[in-house]
Amino acid sequence: MTPAAFRNIYRELIDDNPLAVRAVLKILEIEFTEDVPTLAVTCEARPTLKVNLRFIGKHCHSDAEVRAVIVHEFLHVLLRHTDRLTPVTPADHLACDAVINAIIHRTMGPSASALMSRYYAEIGRAHV
C-alpha cells in the first residue's frame, strides 16, 4: 500500500459516507509513520491521523478492510475519544475499540470487520 493508494481509498470513503465527512473536517492531516503500530488519531482539538502502511500491507486483505480501519479511526473522532484530557489506559482503549468494531461489523458487514477479528485473535494468542 502506497500513500497515494491509501489517500485514494480515504477520499472514496469520504464521498460514500456522510459521517466520514464530519470526522475528516476535524482531522487536519494524514501522517504516514511507523511510530504507531497500526493506525491512530491524536488526542487534540484537530487530530492527526497516523497511518502505519506496513500494518496496512500486512493485515488488510482488501480495500474494504482498509476502509474499515479508516472508519475505525473516524469513529474514535466522532465518538469523541480524542477529546479526552486524561491518558488512555490499555483497558479504556480496548473497550473503545470493541464498541467501534461492533459498529463496523453491523454497518459495514463481515467482509469489512474480518480484519478486526483476525487482528484481535492474533493479539489474544500472543498473550496466552
Biotite code that builds the C-alpha atoms (Angstrom):
import biotite.structure as struc

atoms = struc.array([
    struc.Atom([0.000, 0.000, 0.000], chain_id="A", res_id=1, res_name="MET", atom_name="CA", element="C"),
    struc.Atom([1.374, 3.360, -1.016], chain_id="A", res_id=2, res_name="THR", atom_name="CA", element="C"),
    struc.Atom([0.464, 6.741, 0.474], chain_id="A", res_id=3, res_name="PRO", atom_name="CA", element="C"),
    struc.Atom([-1.307, 7.621, -2.796], chain_id="A", res_id=4, res_name="ALA", atom_name="CA", element="C"),
    struc.Atom([-3.371, 4.408, -2.775], chain_id="A", res_id=5, res_name="ALA", atom_name="CA", element="C"),
    struc.Atom([-4.305, 4.993, 0.876], chain_id="A", res_id=6, res_name="PHE", atom_name="CA", element="C"),
    struc.Atom([-5.345, 8.583, 0.140], chain_id="A", res_id=7, res_name="ARG", atom_name="CA", element="C"),
    struc.Atom([-7.497, 7.386, -2.782], chain_id="A", res_id=8, res_name="ASN", atom_name="CA", element="C"),
    struc.Atom([-9.385, 4.946, -0.549], chain_id="A", res_id=9, res_name="ILE", atom_name="CA", element="C"),
    struc.Atom([-9.676, 7.700, 2.090], chain_id="A", res_id=10, res_name="TYR", atom_name="CA", element="C"),
    struc.Atom([-11.207, 10.097, -0.465], chain_id="A", res_id=11, res_name="ARG", atom_name="CA", element="C"),
    struc.Atom([-13.606, 7.431, -1.791], chain_id="A", res_id=12, res_name="GLU", atom_name="CA", element="C"),
    struc.Atom([-14.756, 6.746, 1.748], chain_id="A", res_id=13, res_name="LEU", atom_name="CA", element="C"),
    struc.Atom([-15.474, 10.427, 2.293], chain_id="A", res_id=14, res_name="ILE", atom_name="CA", element="C"),
    struc.Atom([-17.548, 10.542, -0.896], chain_id="A", res_id=15, res_name="ASP", atom_name="CA", element="C"),
    struc.Atom([-19.536, 7.434, 0.137], chain_id="A", res_id=16, res_name="ASP", atom_name="CA", element="C"),
    struc.Atom([-20.069, 8.126, 3.842], chain_id="A", res_id=17, res_name="ASN", atom_name="CA", element="C"),
    struc.Atom([-21.585, 11.355, 5.231], chain_id="A", res_id=18, res_name="PRO", atom_name="CA", element="C"),
    struc.Atom([-20.401, 10.508, 8.762], chain_id="A", res_id=19, res_name="LEU", atom_name="CA", element="C"),
    struc.Atom([-16.848, 10.290, 7.492], chain_id="A", res_id=20, res_name="ALA", atom_name="CA", element="C"),
    struc.Atom([-17.047, 13.905, 6.379], chain_id="A", res_id=21, res_name="VAL", atom_name="CA", element="C"),
    struc.Atom([-17.644, 15.055, 9.965], chain_id="A", res_id=22, res_name="ARG", atom_name="CA", element="C"),
    struc.Atom([-14.518, 13.233, 11.141], chain_id="A", res_id=23, res_name="ALA", atom_name="CA", element="C"),
    struc.Atom([-12.429, 14.458, 8.228], chain_id="A", res_id=24, res_name="VAL", atom_name="CA", element="C"),
    struc.Atom([-13.375, 18.039, 8.986], chain_id="A", res_id=25, res_name="LEU", atom_name="CA", element="C"),
    struc.Atom([-11.704, 17.603, 12.373], chain_id="A", res_id=26, res_name="LYS", atom_name="CA", element="C"),
    struc.Atom([-8.631, 15.740, 11.106], chain_id="A", res_id=27, res_name="ILE", atom_name="CA", element="C"),
    struc.Atom([-6.112, 18.195, 9.728], chain_id="A", res_id=28, res_name="LEU", atom_name="CA", element="C"),
    struc.Atom([-3.627, 15.826, 8.209], chain_id="A", res_id=29, res_name="GLU", atom_name="CA", element="C"),
    struc.Atom([-2.614, 12.265, 7.490], chain_id="A", res_id=30, res_name="ILE", atom_name="CA", element="C"),
    struc.Atom([0.860, 11.295, 8.642], chain_id="A", res_id=31, res_name="GLU", atom_name="CA", element="C"),
    struc.Atom([2.442, 8.105, 7.331], chain_id="A", res_id=32, res_name="PHE", atom_name="CA", element="C"),
    struc.Atom([4.710, 6.782, 10.060], chain_id="A", res_id=33, res_name="THR", atom_name="CA", element="C"),
    struc.Atom([5.999, 3.663, 11.731], chain_id="A", res_id=34, res_name="GLU", atom_name="CA", element="C"),
    struc.Atom([5.846, 5.436, 15.104], chain_id="A", res_id=35, res_name="ASP", atom_name="CA", element="C"),
    struc.Atom([2.430, 3.792, 15.622], chain_id="A", res_id=36, res_name="VAL", atom_name="CA", element="C"),
    struc.Atom([1.973, 0.026, 15.258], chain_id="A", res_id=37, res_name="PRO", atom_name="CA", element="C"),
    struc.Atom([-1.382, 0.272, 13.421], chain_id="A", res_id=38, res_name="THR", atom_name="CA", element="C"),
    struc.Atom([-3.356, 3.481, 12.837], chain_id="A", res_id=39, res_name="LEU", atom_name="CA", element="C"),
    struc.Atom([-4.146, 6.135, 15.404], chain_id="A", res_id=40, res_name="ALA", atom_name="CA", element="C"),
    struc.Atom([-5.671, 9.554, 15.813], chain_id="A", res_id=41, res_name="VAL", atom_name="CA", element="C"),
    struc.Atom([-4.005, 12.011, 18.131], chain_id="A", res_id=42, res_name="THR", atom_name="CA", element="C"),
    struc.Atom([-5.912, 13.353, 21.140], chain_id="A", res_id=43, res_name="CYS", atom_name="CA", element="C"),
    struc.Atom([-6.177, 17.052, 20.414], chain_id="A", res_id=44, res_name="GLU", atom_name="CA", element="C"),
    struc.Atom([-8.687, 19.560, 19.081], chain_id="A", res_id=45, res_name="ALA", atom_name="CA", element="C"),
    struc.Atom([-7.543, 18.946, 15.482], chain_id="A", res_id=46, res_name="ARG", atom_name="CA", element="C"),
    struc.Atom([-6.414, 15.296, 15.473], chain_id="A", res_id=47, res_name="PRO", atom_name="CA", element="C"),
    struc.Atom([-3.849, 13.898, 13.069], chain_id="A", res_id=48, res_name="THR", atom_name="CA", element="C"),
    struc.Atom([-4.487, 10.503, 11.502], chain_id="A", res_id=49, res_name="LEU", atom_name="CA", element="C"),
    struc.Atom([-1.291, 8.478, 11.849], chain_id="A", res_id=50, res_name="LYS", atom_name="CA", element="C"),
    struc.Atom([-1.028, 5.539, 9.465], chain_id="A", res_id=51, res_name="VAL", atom_name="CA", element="C"),
    struc.Atom([1.460, 2.680, 9.508], chain_id="A", res_id=52, res_name="ASN", atom_name="CA", element="C"),
    struc.Atom([1.437, 1.490, 5.891], chain_id="A", res_id=53, res_name="LEU", atom_name="CA", element="C"),
    struc.Atom([3.392, -1.624, 6.845], chain_id="A", res_id=54, res_name="ARG", atom_name="CA", element="C"),
    struc.Atom([0.461, -2.634, 9.098], chain_id="A", res_id=55, res_name="PHE", atom_name="CA", element="C"),
    struc.Atom([-1.996, -1.987, 6.250], chain_id="A", res_id=56, res_name="ILE", atom_name="CA", element="C"),
    struc.Atom([0.069, -4.073, 3.829], chain_id="A", res_id=57, res_name="GLY", atom_name="CA", element="C"),
    struc.Atom([0.415, -6.968, 6.245], chain_id="A", res_id=58, res_name="LYS", atom_name="CA", element="C"),
    struc.Atom([-3.100, -7.099, 7.742], chain_id="A", res_id=59, res_name="HIS", atom_name="CA", element="C"),
    struc.Atom([-5.561, -5.602, 5.236], chain_id="A", res_id=60, res_name="CYS", atom_name="CA", element="C"),
    struc.Atom([-6.546, -8.166, 2.616], chain_id="A", res_id=61, res_name="HIS", atom_name="CA", element="C"),
    struc.Atom([-8.907, -5.906, 0.651], chain_id="A", res_id=62, res_name="SER", atom_name="CA", element="C"),
    struc.Atom([-9.897, -2.295, 0.075], chain_id="A", res_id=63, res_name="ASP", atom_name="CA", element="C"),
    struc.Atom([-12.966, -2.993, 2.254], chain_id="A", res_id=64, res_name="ALA", atom_name="CA", element="C"),
    struc.Atom([-10.647, -3.771, 5.158], chain_id="A", res_id=65, res_name="GLU", atom_name="CA", element="C"),
    struc.Atom([-8.629, -0.602, 4.525], chain_id="A", res_id=66, res_name="VAL", atom_name="CA", element="C"),
    struc.Atom([-11.894, 1.377, 4.570], chain_id="A", res_id=67, res_name="ARG", atom_name="CA", element="C"),
    struc.Atom([-12.833, -0.372, 7.825], chain_id="A", res_id=68, res_name="ALA", atom_name="CA", element="C"),
    struc.Atom([-9.624, 0.676, 9.605], chain_id="A", res_id=69, res_name="VAL", atom_name="CA", element="C"),
    struc.Atom([-10.095, 4.247, 8.395], chain_id="A", res_id=70, res_name="ILE", atom_name="CA", element="C"),
    struc.Atom([-13.715, 4.224, 9.628], chain_id="A", res_id=71, res_name="VAL", atom_name="CA", element="C"),
    struc.Atom([-12.425, 2.766, 12.913], chain_id="A", res_id=72, res_name="HIS", atom_name="CA", element="C"),
    struc.Atom([-10.235, 5.846, 13.390], chain_id="A", res_id=73, res_name="GLU", atom_name="CA", element="C"),
    struc.Atom([-13.015, 8.190, 12.216], chain_id="A", res_id=74, res_name="PHE", atom_name="CA", element="C"),
    struc.Atom([-15.283, 6.680, 14.878], chain_id="A", res_id=75, res_name="LEU", atom_name="CA", element="C"),
    struc.Atom([-12.734, 7.465, 17.576], chain_id="A", res_id=76, res_name="HIS", atom_name="CA", element="C"),
    struc.Atom([-13.103, 11.108, 16.487], chain_id="A", res_id=77, res_name="VAL", atom_name="CA", element="C"),
    struc.Atom([-16.904, 11.027, 16.108], chain_id="A", res_id=78, res_name="LEU", atom_name="CA", element="C"),
    struc.Atom([-17.394, 9.304, 19.461], chain_id="A", res_id=79, res_name="LEU", atom_name="CA", element="C"),
    struc.Atom([-15.138, 11.963, 20.993], chain_id="A", res_id=80, res_name="ARG", atom_name="CA", element="C"),
    struc.Atom([-12.481, 9.547, 22.210], chain_id="A", res_id=81, res_name="HIS", atom_name="CA", element="C"),
    struc.Atom([-9.904, 12.089, 21.013], chain_id="A", res_id=82, res_name="THR", atom_name="CA", element="C"),
    struc.Atom([-11.312, 14.762, 23.328], chain_id="A", res_id=83, res_name="ASP", atom_name="CA", element="C"),
    struc.Atom([-10.001, 13.064, 26.471], chain_id="A", res_id=84, res_name="ARG", atom_name="CA", element="C"),
    struc.Atom([-7.970, 15.142, 28.896], chain_id="A", res_id=85, res_name="LEU", atom_name="CA", element="C"),
    struc.Atom([-6.567, 12.151, 30.770], chain_id="A", res_id=86, res_name="THR", atom_name="CA", element="C"),
    struc.Atom([-4.287, 9.427, 29.414], chain_id="A", res_id=87, res_name="PRO", atom_name="CA", element="C"),
    struc.Atom([-5.998, 6.426, 27.839], chain_id="A", res_id=88, res_name="VAL", atom_name="CA", element="C"),
    struc.Atom([-5.358, 3.177, 29.685], chain_id="A", res_id=89, res_name="THR", atom_name="CA", element="C"),
    struc.Atom([-4.999, -0.094, 27.759], chain_id="A", res_id=90, res_name="PRO", atom_name="CA", element="C"),
    struc.Atom([-8.358, -1.213, 29.197], chain_id="A", res_id=91, res_name="ALA", atom_name="CA", element="C"),
    struc.Atom([-10.048, 2.039, 28.067], chain_id="A", res_id=92, res_name="ASP", atom_name="CA", element="C"),
    struc.Atom([-8.565, 1.649, 24.602], chain_id="A", res_id=93, res_name="HIS", atom_name="CA", element="C"),
    struc.Atom([-9.684, -1.970, 24.298], chain_id="A", res_id=94, res_name="LEU", atom_name="CA", element="C"),
    struc.Atom([-13.220, -1.073, 25.425], chain_id="A", res_id=95, res_name="ALA", atom_name="CA", element="C"),
    struc.Atom([-13.457, 1.785, 22.911], chain_id="A", res_id=96, res_name="CYS", atom_name="CA", element="C"),
    struc.Atom([-12.123, -0.472, 20.152], chain_id="A", res_id=97, res_name="ASP", atom_name="CA", element="C"),
    struc.Atom([-14.673, -3.180, 20.986], chain_id="A", res_id=98, res_name="ALA", atom_name="CA", element="C"),
    struc.Atom([-17.565, -0.726, 20.654], chain_id="A", res_id=99, res_name="VAL", atom_name="CA", element="C"),
    struc.Atom([-16.187, 0.672, 17.400], chain_id="A", res_id=100, res_name="ILE", atom_name="CA", element="C"),
    struc.Atom([-15.538, -2.767, 15.928], chain_id="A", res_id=101, res_name="ASN", atom_name="CA", element="C"),
    struc.Atom([-19.106, -3.823, 16.737], chain_id="A", res_id=102, res_name="ALA", atom_name="CA", element="C"),
    struc.Atom([-20.411, -0.725, 14.926], chain_id="A", res_id=103, res_name="ILE", atom_name="CA", element="C"),
    struc.Atom([-18.230, -1.524, 11.909], chain_id="A", res_id=104, res_name="ILE", atom_name="CA", element="C"),
    struc.Atom([-19.428, -5.129, 11.848], chain_id="A", res_id=105, res_name="HIS", atom_name="CA", element="C"),
    struc.Atom([-23.094, -4.094, 11.995], chain_id="A", res_id=106, res_name="ARG", atom_name="CA", element="C"),
    struc.Atom([-22.866, -1.262, 9.471], chain_id="A", res_id=107, res_name="THR", atom_name="CA", element="C"),
    struc.Atom([-20.187, -2.416, 7.035], chain_id="A", res_id=108, res_name="MET", atom_name="CA", element="C"),
    struc.Atom([-20.578, -6.183, 7.313], chain_id="A", res_id=109, res_name="GLY", atom_name="CA", element="C"),
    struc.Atom([-18.315, -9.146, 7.987], chain_id="A", res_id=110, res_name="PRO", atom_name="CA", element="C"),
    struc.Atom([-16.098, -8.561, 4.934], chain_id="A", res_id=111, res_name="SER", atom_name="CA", element="C"),
    struc.Atom([-15.033, -5.232, 6.427], chain_id="A", res_id=112, res_name="ALA", atom_name="CA", element="C"),
    struc.Atom([-14.775, -6.409, 10.034], chain_id="A", res_id=113, res_name="SER", atom_name="CA", element="C"),
    struc.Atom([-12.814, -9.573, 9.185], chain_id="A", res_id=114, res_name="ALA", atom_name="CA", element="C"),
    struc.Atom([-9.549, -7.702, 9.732], chain_id="A", res_id=115, res_name="LEU", atom_name="CA", element="C"),
    struc.Atom([-10.528, -6.856, 13.303], chain_id="A", res_id=116, res_name="MET", atom_name="CA", element="C"),
    struc.Atom([-11.443, -10.473, 14.028], chain_id="A", res_id=117, res_name="SER", atom_name="CA", element="C"),
    struc.Atom([-8.105, -11.728, 12.693], chain_id="A", res_id=118, res_name="ARG", atom_name="CA", element="C"),
    struc.Atom([-6.075, -8.991, 14.372], chain_id="A", res_id=119, res_name="TYR", atom_name="CA", element="C"),
    struc.Atom([-7.594, -9.370, 17.838], chain_id="A", res_id=120, res_name="TYR", atom_name="CA", element="C"),
    struc.Atom([-7.340, -13.175, 17.579], chain_id="A", res_id=121, res_name="ALA", atom_name="CA", element="C"),
    struc.Atom([-3.586, -12.757, 16.900], chain_id="A", res_id=122, res_name="GLU", atom_name="CA", element="C"),
    struc.Atom([-3.231, -10.430, 19.892], chain_id="A", res_id=123, res_name="ILE", atom_name="CA", element="C"),
    struc.Atom([-5.117, -12.910, 22.099], chain_id="A", res_id=124, res_name="GLY", atom_name="CA", element="C"),
    struc.Atom([-2.860, -15.786, 21.024], chain_id="A", res_id=125, res_name="ARG", atom_name="CA", element="C"),
    struc.Atom([0.225, -13.663, 21.720], chain_id="A", res_id=126, res_name="ALA", atom_name="CA", element="C"),
    struc.Atom([-0.885, -13.073, 25.317], chain_id="A", res_id=127, res_name="HIS", atom_name="CA", element="C"),
    struc.Atom([-1.755, -16.705, 26.123], chain_id="A", res_id=128, res_name="VAL", atom_name="CA", element="C"),
])
